Amino acid sequence: MKRSFWNEDATPGYKSHIPARGNMLLSNVFVDGMLQAPELYRIDRGVIHFQSDQAPPADSRIIAQFIVRRT
């Protein structure tokens, strides 16, 4: 069961990255189209950790949206 998803796990062809928490104003994480409660995951630079009792199923589509501070 995989609970951590890294930048390298992104779909090939996308130039996306997971920002550091200190740079985020807002984050949304979806598993198979369902918005996840913030208590169910933790974001660190380059990785999303799912903290619930059940990890997302192996074939799930995970989408993460971020609004970040301008640098």
C-alpha positions in Angstrom: 0.0 0.0 0.0 1.4 3.3 -1.1 0.8 6.3 1.2 3.4 8.8 -0.1 3.4 10.3 -3.6 6.4 12.2 -4.8 6.9 14.7 -7.6 8.5 11.8 -9.6 5.1 9.9 -9.5 3.4 12.6 -11.6 2.0 11.7 -15.0 4.9 12.0 -17.6 4.7 15.2 -19.6 3.5 17.4 -16.8 5.9 19.9 -15.3 4.4 20.1 -11.9 5.8 20.0 -8.4 4.5 19.8 -4.9 5.4 23.1 -3.1 6.6 23.5 0.4 3.8 24.1 3.0 5.2 27.5 3.8 4.6 28.7 0.2 1.0 27.4 0.0 -2.1 29.5 0.5 -4.5 26.7 -0.3 -4.3 23.0 -1.3 -6.9 20.5 -2.5 -6.2 16.8 -2.9 -8.6 14.6 -4.8 -8.6 10.8 -4.9 -10.7 9.4 -7.8 -12.5 12.8 -8.0 -13.4 12.9 -4.3 -12.0 15.9 -2.4 -10.1 14.7 0.7 -10.3 16.3 4.1 -7.1 18.1 5.0 -6.8 15.9 8.1 -6.3 12.9 5.8 -3.0 14.1 4.2 0.1 16.0 4.9 2.1 17.9 2.3 5.8 18.5 2.5 8.0 19.9 -0.3 7.9 17.3 -3.1 5.6 14.8 -1.4 2.0 14.1 -0.3 1.6 11.7 2.6 -1.8 10.1 3.2 -2.4 9.7 6.9 -5.7 7.8 7.0 -6.1 4.2 8.0 -6.5 3.2 4.4 -4.1 4.2 1.6 -5.6 5.1 -1.8 -6.2 2.0 -4.0 -3.2 1.2 -6.3 -5.0 2.3 -9.5 -6.4 5.6 -8.1 -6.1 8.9 -9.8 -4.7 11.5 -7.4 -5.0 15.2 -8.3 -3.5 17.9 -6.2 -4.2 21.6 -6.6 -2.1 24.4 -5.0 -2.4 28.1 -4.8 1.1 29.4 -3.8 2.6 32.7 -2.7 4.3 34.7 -5.3 8.0 34.7 -5.0 
